[in-house]
Amino acid sequence: MADLTAFGLEPQDPDSDDEDTNDDPDSVWAECVDCGYVGYEVKCRGEDGIPLCPDCFADWEGLR
């Protein structure tokens, strides 16, 4: 990590009361309705907003 003290910045500890620091990926990431994969690649795709991973989306759209 670069030393930023030359720019007048001092190191700071992260806020311990920050509520957005949830390490549980299941509560943050969606689950693919086709294969059940849970990850950041799963997005609501299509007009209906169906959560799909990129592989299942390609299969659903006939892109393979």
mmCIF file as gemmi writes it, N, C-alpha and C atoms, coordinates in Angstrom:
data_model
loop_
_atom_site.group_PDB
_atom_site.id
_atom_site.type_symbol
_atom_site.label_atom_id
_atom_site.label_alt_id
_atom_site.label_comp_id
_atom_site.label_asym_id
_atom_site.label_entity_id
_atom_site.label_seq_id
_atom_site.pdbx_PDB_ins_code
_atom_site.Cartn_x
_atom_site.Cartn_y
_atom_site.Cartn_z
_atom_site.occupancy
_atom_site.B_iso_or_equiv
_atom_site.pdbx_formal_charge
_atom_site.auth_seq_id
_atom_site.auth_asym_id
_atom_site.pdbx_PDB_model_num
ATOM 1 N N . MET Axp A 1 ? 0.853 -1.169 0 1 0 ? 1 A 1
ATOM 2 C CA . MET Axp A 1 ? 0 0 0 1 0 ? 1 A 1
ATOM 3 C C . MET Axp A 1 ? 0.899 1.232 0 1 0 ? 1 A 1
ATOM 4 N N . ALA Axp A 2 ? 0.5 2.234 -0.729 1 0 ? 2 A 1
ATOM 5 C CA . ALA Axp A 2 ? 1.299 3.438 -0.857 1 0 ? 2 A 1
ATOM 6 C C . ALA Axp A 2 ? 1.231 4.277 0.412 1 0 ? 2 A 1
ATOM 7 N N . ASP Axp A 3 ? 2.328 4.965 0.674 1 0 ? 3 A 1
ATOM 8 C CA . ASP Axp A 3 ? 2.381 5.855 1.825 1 0 ? 3 A 1
ATOM 9 C C . ASP Axp A 3 ? 1.755 7.185 1.432 1 0 ? 3 A 1
ATOM 10 N N . LEU Axp A 4 ? 0.587 7.475 1.972 1 0 ? 4 A 1
ATOM 11 C CA . LEU Axp A 4 ? -0.144 8.688 1.619 1 0 ? 4 A 1
ATOM 12 C C . LEU Axp A 4 ? 0.082 9.825 2.597 1 0 ? 4 A 1
ATOM 13 N N . THR Axp A 5 ? 0.999 9.634 3.536 1 0 ? 5 A 1
ATOM 14 C CA . THR Axp A 5 ? 1.261 10.715 4.499 1 0 ? 5 A 1
ATOM 15 C C . THR Axp A 5 ? 1.908 11.905 3.815 1 0 ? 5 A 1
ATOM 16 N N . ALA Axp A 6 ? 2.582 11.711 2.685 1 0 ? 6 A 1
ATOM 17 C CA . ALA Axp A 6 ? 3.175 12.821 1.949 1 0 ? 6 A 1
ATOM 18 C C . ALA Axp A 6 ? 2.102 13.745 1.388 1 0 ? 6 A 1
ATOM 19 N N . PHE Axp A 7 ? 0.893 13.239 1.231 1 0 ? 7 A 1
ATOM 20 C CA . PHE Axp A 7 ? -0.215 14.044 0.724 1 0 ? 7 A 1
ATOM 21 C C . PHE Axp A 7 ? -1.07 14.612 1.851 1 0 ? 7 A 1
ATOM 22 N N . GLY Axp A 8 ? -0.633 14.448 3.077 1 0 ? 8 A 1
ATOM 23 C CA . GLY Axp A 8 ? -1.365 14.983 4.215 1 0 ? 8 A 1
ATOM 24 C C . GLY Axp A 8 ? -2.452 14.065 4.737 1 0 ? 8 A 1
ATOM 25 N N . LEU Axp A 9 ? -2.454 12.82 4.317 1 0 ? 9 A 1
ATOM 26 C CA . LEU Axp A 9 ? -3.461 11.871 4.774 1 0 ? 9 A 1
ATOM 27 C C . LEU Axp A 9 ? -2.858 10.961 5.829 1 0 ? 9 A 1
ATOM 28 N N . GLU Axp A 10 ? -3.617 10.725 6.867 1 0 ? 10 A 1
ATOM 29 C CA . GLU Axp A 10 ? -3.18 9.854 7.952 1 0 ? 10 A 1
ATOM 30 C C . GLU Axp A 10 ? -3.967 8.557 7.9 1 0 ? 10 A 1
ATOM 31 N N . PRO Axp A 11 ? -3.344 7.428 8.261 1 0 ? 11 A 1
ATOM 32 C CA . PRO Axp A 11 ? -4.082 6.166 8.305 1 0 ? 11 A 1
ATOM 33 C C . PRO Axp A 11 ? -5.205 6.221 9.325 1 0 ? 11 A 1
ATOM 34 N N . GLN Axp A 12 ? -6.316 5.625 8.968 1 0 ? 12 A 1
ATOM 35 C CA . GLN Axp A 12 ? -7.472 5.608 9.863 1 0 ? 12 A 1
ATOM 36 C C . GLN Axp A 12 ? -7.967 4.189 10.019 1 0 ? 12 A 1
ATOM 37 N N . ASP Axp A 13 ? -8.492 3.893 11.195 1 0 ? 13 A 1
ATOM 38 C CA . ASP Axp A 13 ? -9.104 2.599 11.443 1 0 ? 13 A 1
ATOM 39 C C . ASP Axp A 13 ? -10.498 2.59 10.83 1 0 ? 13 A 1
ATOM 40 N N . PRO Axp A 14 ? -10.926 1.448 10.287 1 0 ? 14 A 1
ATOM 41 C CA . PRO Axp A 14 ? -12.299 1.387 9.762 1 0 ? 14 A 1
ATOM 42 C C . PRO Axp A 14 ? -13.316 1.553 10.89 1 0 ? 14 A 1
ATOM 43 N N . ASP Axp A 15 ? -14.443 2.145 10.545 1 0 ? 15 A 1
ATOM 44 C CA . ASP Axp A 15 ? -15.508 2.33 11.532 1 0 ? 15 A 1
ATOM 45 C C . ASP Axp A 15 ? -16.036 0.975 11.977 1 0 ? 15 A 1
ATOM 46 N N . SER Axp A 16 ? -16.096 0.762 13.266 1 0 ? 16 A 1
ATOM 47 C CA . SER Axp A 16 ? -16.584 -0.515 13.785 1 0 ? 16 A 1
ATOM 48 C C . SER Axp A 16 ? -18.108 -0.569 13.824 1 0 ? 16 A 1
ATOM 49 N N . ASP Axp A 17 ? -18.779 0.571 13.713 1 0 ? 17 A 1
ATOM 50 C CA . ASP Axp A 17 ? -20.236 0.593 13.781 1 0 ? 17 A 1
ATOM 51 C C . ASP Axp A 17 ? -20.879 0.634 12.397 1 0 ? 17 A 1
ATOM 52 N N . ASP Axp A 18 ? -20.107 0.367 11.357 1 0 ? 18 A 1
ATOM 53 C CA . ASP Axp A 18 ? -20.637 0.365 10.002 1 0 ? 18 A 1
ATOM 54 C C . ASP Axp A 18 ? -21.505 -0.877 9.806 1 0 ? 18 A 1
ATOM 55 N N . GLU Axp A 19 ? -22.783 -0.689 9.478 1 0 ? 19 A 1
ATOM 56 C CA . GLU Axp A 19 ? -23.722 -1.801 9.367 1 0 ? 19 A 1
ATOM 57 C C . GLU Axp A 19 ? -23.649 -2.498 8.018 1 0 ? 19 A 1
ATOM 58 N N . ASP Axp A 20 ? -22.963 -1.931 7.029 1 0 ? 20 A 1
ATOM 59 C CA . ASP Axp A 20 ? -22.902 -2.513 5.703 1 0 ? 20 A 1
ATOM 60 C C . ASP Axp A 20 ? -21.819 -3.575 5.569 1 0 ? 20 A 1
ATOM 61 N N . THR Axp A 21 ? -21.076 -3.845 6.607 1 0 ? 21 A 1
ATOM 62 C CA . THR Axp A 21 ? -19.994 -4.823 6.534 1 0 ? 21 A 1
ATOM 63 C C . THR Axp A 21 ? -20.502 -6.188 6.947 1 0 ? 21 A 1
ATOM 64 N N . ASN Axp A 22 ? -21.34 -6.768 6.115 1 0 ? 22 A 1
ATOM 65 C CA . ASN Axp A 22 ? -21.877 -8.097 6.359 1 0 ? 22 A 1
ATOM 66 C C . ASN Axp A 22 ? -21.059 -9.08 5.528 1 0 ? 22 A 1
ATOM 67 N N . ASP Axp A 23 ? -20.382 -10.04 6.169 1 0 ? 23 A 1
ATOM 68 C CA . ASP Axp A 23 ? -19.522 -10.973 5.472 1 0 ? 23 A 1
ATOM 69 C C . ASP Axp A 23 ? -20.267 -12.192 4.951 1 0 ? 23 A 1
ATOM 70 N N . ASP Axp A 24 ? -21.562 -12.282 5.15 1 0 ? 24 A 1
ATOM 71 C CA . ASP Axp A 24 ? -22.358 -13.413 4.702 1 0 ? 24 A 1
ATOM 72 C C . ASP Axp A 24 ? -22.764 -13.195 3.246 1 0 ? 24 A 1
ATOM 73 N N . PRO Axp A 25 ? -22.155 -13.937 2.288 1 0 ? 25 A 1
ATOM 74 C CA . PRO Axp A 25 ? -22.463 -13.68 0.878 1 0 ? 25 A 1
ATOM 75 C C . PRO Axp A 25 ? -23.892 -14.043 0.494 1 0 ? 25 A 1
ATOM 76 N N . ASP Axp A 26 ? -24.522 -14.969 1.219 1 0 ? 26 A 1
ATOM 77 C CA . ASP Axp A 26 ? -25.887 -15.35 0.88 1 0 ? 26 A 1
ATOM 78 C C . ASP Axp A 26 ? -26.872 -14.216 1.086 1 0 ? 26 A 1
ATOM 79 N N . SER Axp A 27 ? -26.589 -13.312 2.005 1 0 ? 27 A 1
ATOM 80 C CA . SER Axp A 27 ? -27.512 -12.214 2.258 1 0 ? 27 A 1
ATOM 81 C C . SER Axp A 27 ? -27.296 -11.063 1.28 1 0 ? 27 A 1
ATOM 82 N N . VAL Axp A 28 ? -26.156 -11.057 0.576 1 0 ? 28 A 1
ATOM 83 C CA . VAL Axp A 28 ? -25.849 -9.971 -0.342 1 0 ? 28 A 1
ATOM 84 C C . VAL Axp A 28 ? -26.1 -10.384 -1.784 1 0 ? 28 A 1
ATOM 85 N N . TRP Axp A 29 ? -25.73 -11.601 -2.146 1 0 ? 29 A 1
ATOM 86 C CA . TRP Axp A 29 ? -25.818 -12.058 -3.518 1 0 ? 29 A 1
ATOM 87 C C . TRP Axp A 29 ? -27.091 -12.859 -3.743 1 0 ? 29 A 1
ATOM 88 N N . ALA Axp A 30 ? -27.572 -12.804 -4.97 1 0 ? 30 A 1
ATOM 89 C CA . ALA Axp A 30 ? -28.79 -13.518 -5.338 1 0 ? 30 A 1
ATOM 90 C C . ALA Axp A 30 ? -28.454 -14.953 -5.727 1 0 ? 30 A 1
ATOM 91 N N . GLU Axp A 31 ? -29.488 -15.774 -5.799 1 0 ? 31 A 1
ATOM 92 C CA . GLU Axp A 31 ? -29.343 -17.172 -6.195 1 0 ? 31 A 1
ATOM 93 C C . GLU Axp A 31 ? -29.965 -17.377 -7.574 1 0 ? 31 A 1
ATOM 94 N N . CYS Axp A 32 ? -29.247 -18.054 -8.437 1 0 ? 32 A 1
ATOM 95 C CA . CYS Axp A 32 ? -29.745 -18.365 -9.774 1 0 ? 32 A 1
ATOM 96 C C . CYS Axp A 32 ? -30.932 -19.32 -9.651 1 0 ? 32 A 1
ATOM 97 N N . VAL Axp A 33 ? -32.041 -18.989 -10.312 1 0 ? 33 A 1
ATOM 98 C CA . VAL Axp A 33 ? -33.234 -19.825 -10.206 1 0 ? 33 A 1
ATOM 99 C C . VAL Axp A 33 ? -33.091 -21.124 -10.99 1 0 ? 33 A 1
ATOM 100 N N . ASP Axp A 34 ? -32.146 -21.185 -11.91 1 0 ? 34 A 1
ATOM 101 C CA . ASP Axp A 34 ? -31.99 -22.382 -12.732 1 0 ? 34 A 1
ATOM 102 C C . ASP Axp A 34 ? -31.043 -23.395 -12.106 1 0 ? 34 A 1
ATOM 103 N N . CYS Axp A 35 ? -29.824 -22.948 -11.725 1 0 ? 35 A 1
ATOM 104 C CA . CYS Axp A 35 ? -28.837 -23.9 -11.21 1 0 ? 35 A 1
ATOM 105 C C . CYS Axp A 35 ? -28.605 -23.781 -9.712 1 0 ? 35 A 1
ATOM 106 N N . GLY Axp A 36 ? -29.073 -22.702 -9.082 1 0 ? 36 A 1
ATOM 107 C CA . GLY Axp A 36 ? -28.911 -22.539 -7.648 1 0 ? 36 A 1
ATOM 108 C C . GLY Axp A 36 ? -27.597 -21.906 -7.228 1 0 ? 36 A 1
ATOM 109 N N . TYR Axp A 37 ? -26.775 -21.469 -8.199 1 0 ? 37 A 1
ATOM 110 C CA . TYR Axp A 37 ? -25.505 -20.823 -7.881 1 0 ? 37 A 1
ATOM 111 C C . TYR Axp A 37 ? -25.753 -19.49 -7.188 1 0 ? 37 A 1
ATOM 112 N N . VAL Axp A 38 ? -24.987 -19.218 -6.131 1 0 ? 38 A 1
ATOM 113 C CA . VAL Axp A 38 ? -25.08 -17.952 -5.412 1 0 ? 38 A 1
ATOM 114 C C . VAL Axp A 38 ? -23.769 -17.223 -5.6 1 0 ? 38 A 1
ATOM 115 N N . GLY Axp A 39 ? -23.815 -16.024 -6.165 1 0 ? 39 A 1
ATOM 116 C CA . GLY Axp A 39 ? -22.595 -15.26 -6.387 1 0 ? 39 A 1
ATOM 117 C C . GLY Axp A 39 ? -22.89 -13.888 -6.951 1 0 ? 39 A 1
ATOM 118 N N . TYR Axp A 40 ? -21.829 -13.114 -7.08 1 0 ? 40 A 1
ATOM 119 C CA . TYR Axp A 40 ? -22.014 -11.742 -7.546 1 0 ? 40 A 1
ATOM 120 C C . TYR Axp A 40 ? -22.371 -11.684 -9.034 1 0 ? 40 A 1
ATOM 121 N N . GLU Axp A 41 ? -22.129 -12.769 -9.791 1 0 ? 41 A 1
ATOM 122 C CA . GLU Axp A 41 ? -22.474 -12.775 -11.209 1 0 ? 41 A 1
ATOM 123 C C . GLU Axp A 41 ? -23.973 -12.913 -11.447 1 0 ? 41 A 1
ATOM 124 N N . VAL Axp A 42 ? -24.708 -13.373 -10.446 1 0 ? 42 A 1
ATOM 125 C CA . VAL Axp A 42 ? -26.149 -13.58 -10.603 1 0 ? 42 A 1
ATOM 126 C C . VAL Axp A 42 ? -26.845 -12.222 -10.582 1 0 ? 42 A 1
ATOM 127 N N . LYS Axp A 43 ? -27.538 -11.937 -11.665 1 0 ? 43 A 1
ATOM 128 C CA . LYS Axp A 43 ? -28.234 -10.656 -11.793 1 0 ? 43 A 1
ATOM 129 C C . LYS Axp A 43 ? -29.655 -10.919 -12.279 1 0 ? 43 A 1
ATOM 130 N N . CYS Axp A 44 ? -30.547 -9.982 -11.985 1 0 ? 44 A 1
ATOM 131 C CA . CYS Axp A 44 ? -31.915 -10.082 -12.494 1 0 ? 44 A 1
ATOM 132 C C . CYS Axp A 44 ? -31.878 -9.737 -13.975 1 0 ? 44 A 1
ATOM 133 N N . ARG Axp A 45 ? -32.163 -10.725 -14.798 1 0 ? 45 A 1
ATOM 134 C CA . ARG Axp A 45 ? -32.042 -10.564 -16.238 1 0 ? 45 A 1
ATOM 135 C C . ARG Axp A 45 ? -33.399 -10.764 -16.892 1 0 ? 45 A 1
ATOM 136 N N . GLY Axp A 46 ? -33.536 -10.194 -18.052 1 0 ? 46 A 1
ATOM 137 C CA . GLY Axp A 46 ? -34.768 -10.346 -18.81 1 0 ? 46 A 1
ATOM 138 C C . GLY Axp A 46 ? -35.829 -9.363 -18.359 1 0 ? 46 A 1
ATOM 139 N N . GLU Axp A 47 ? -36.944 -9.395 -19.053 1 0 ? 47 A 1
ATOM 140 C CA . GLU Axp A 47 ? -38.039 -8.473 -18.762 1 0 ? 47 A 1
ATOM 141 C C . GLU Axp A 47 ? -38.704 -8.764 -17.423 1 0 ? 47 A 1
ATOM 142 N N . ASP Axp A 48 ? -38.682 -10.032 -17.004 1 0 ? 48 A 1
ATOM 143 C CA . ASP Axp A 48 ? -39.336 -10.42 -15.763 1 0 ? 48 A 1
ATOM 144 C C . ASP Axp A 48 ? -38.454 -10.238 -14.544 1 0 ? 48 A 1
ATOM 145 N N . GLY Axp A 49 ? -37.167 -9.928 -14.738 1 0 ? 49 A 1
ATOM 146 C CA . GLY Axp A 49 ? -36.267 -9.75 -13.612 1 0 ? 49 A 1
ATOM 147 C C . GLY Axp A 49 ? -35.919 -11.051 -12.916 1 0 ? 49 A 1
ATOM 148 N N . ILE Axp A 50 ? -35.707 -12.105 -13.698 1 0 ? 50 A 1
ATOM 149 C CA . ILE Axp A 50 ? -35.386 -13.418 -13.14 1 0 ? 50 A 1
ATOM 150 C C . ILE Axp A 50 ? -33.903 -13.454 -12.797 1 0 ? 50 A 1
ATOM 151 N N . PRO Axp A 51 ? -33.536 -13.798 -11.557 1 0 ? 51 A 1
ATOM 152 C CA . PRO Axp A 51 ? -32.115 -13.887 -11.212 1 0 ? 51 A 1
ATOM 153 C C . PRO Axp A 51 ? -31.46 -15.108 -11.848 1 0 ? 51 A 1
ATOM 154 N N . LEU Axp A 52 ? -30.495 -14.854 -12.751 1 0 ? 52 A 1
ATOM 155 C CA . LEU Axp A 52 ? -29.795 -15.913 -13.458 1 0 ? 52 A 1
ATOM 156 C C . LEU Axp A 52 ? -28.3 -15.633 -13.48 1 0 ? 52 A 1
ATOM 157 N N . CYS Axp A 53 ? -27.507 -16.708 -13.44 1 0 ? 53 A 1
ATOM 158 C CA . CYS Axp A 53 ? -26.066 -16.566 -13.623 1 0 ? 53 A 1
ATOM 159 C C . CYS Axp A 53 ? -25.802 -16.418 -15.122 1 0 ? 53 A 1
ATOM 160 N N . PRO Axp A 54 ? -24.606 -15.982 -15.517 1 0 ? 54 A 1
ATOM 161 C CA . PRO Axp A 54 ? -24.336 -15.784 -16.948 1 0 ? 54 A 1
ATOM 162 C C . PRO Axp A 54 ? -24.505 -17.049 -17.789 1 0 ? 54 A 1
ATOM 163 N N . ASP Axp A 55 ? -24.112 -18.224 -17.269 1 0 ? 55 A 1
ATOM 164 C CA . ASP Axp A 55 ? -24.248 -19.458 -18.036 1 0 ? 55 A 1
ATOM 165 C C . ASP Axp A 55 ? -25.712 -19.815 -18.276 1 0 ? 55 A 1
ATOM 166 N N . CYS Axp A 56 ? -26.524 -19.736 -17.232 1 0 ? 56 A 1
ATOM 167 C CA . CYS Axp A 56 ? -27.944 -20.07 -17.379 1 0 ? 56 A 1
ATOM 168 C C . CYS Axp A 56 ? -28.657 -19.031 -18.242 1 0 ? 56 A 1
ATOM 169 N N . PHE Axp A 57 ? -28.26 -17.778 -18.149 1 0 ? 57 A 1
ATOM 170 C CA . PHE Axp A 57 ? -28.847 -16.741 -18.985 1 0 ? 57 A 1
ATOM 171 C C . PHE Axp A 57 ? -28.569 -17.038 -20.456 1 0 ? 57 A 1
ATOM 172 N N . ALA Axp A 58 ? -27.335 -17.452 -20.748 1 0 ? 58 A 1
ATOM 173 C CA . ALA Axp A 58 ? -26.987 -17.792 -22.139 1 0 ? 58 A 1
ATOM 174 C C . ALA Axp A 58 ? -27.821 -18.971 -22.624 1 0 ? 58 A 1
ATOM 175 N N . ASP Axp A 59 ? -28.03 -19.959 -21.752 1 0 ? 59 A 1
ATOM 176 C CA . ASP Axp A 59 ? -28.865 -21.104 -22.131 1 0 ? 59 A 1
ATOM 177 C C . ASP Axp A 59 ? -30.32 -20.681 -22.364 1 0 ? 59 A 1
ATOM 178 N N . TRP Axp A 60 ? -30.859 -19.84 -21.476 1 0 ? 60 A 1
ATOM 179 C CA . TRP Axp A 60 ? -32.249 -19.403 -21.594 1 0 ? 60 A 1
ATOM 180 C C . TRP Axp A 60 ? -32.482 -18.597 -22.868 1 0 ? 60 A 1
ATOM 181 N N . GLU Axp A 61 ? -31.485 -17.786 -23.237 1 0 ? 61 A 1
ATOM 182 C CA . GLU Axp A 61 ? -31.641 -16.926 -24.403 1 0 ? 61 A 1
ATOM 183 C C . GLU Axp A 61 ? -31.221 -17.632 -25.689 1 0 ? 61 A 1
ATOM 184 N N . GLY Axp A 62 ? -30.739 -18.861 -25.603 1 0 ? 62 A 1
ATOM 185 C CA . GLY Axp A 62 ? -30.328 -19.597 -26.788 1 0 ? 62 A 1
ATOM 186 C C . GLY Axp A 62 ? -29.048 -19.059 -27.395 1 0 ? 62 A 1
ATOM 187 N N . LEU Axp A 63 ? -28.166 -18.528 -26.568 1 0 ? 63 A 1
ATOM 188 C CA . LEU Axp A 63 ? -26.921 -17.944 -27.063 1 0 ? 63 A 1
ATOM 189 C C . LEU Axp A 63 ? -25.806 -18.974 -27.2 1 0 ? 63 A 1
ATOM 190 N N . ARG Axp A 64 ? -26.089 -20.218 -26.865 1 0 ? 64 A 1
ATOM 191 C CA . ARG Axp A 64 ? -25.074 -21.277 -27.004 1 0 ? 64 A 1
ATOM 192 C C . ARG Axp A 64 ? -25.476 -22.262 -28.045 1 0 ? 64 A 1
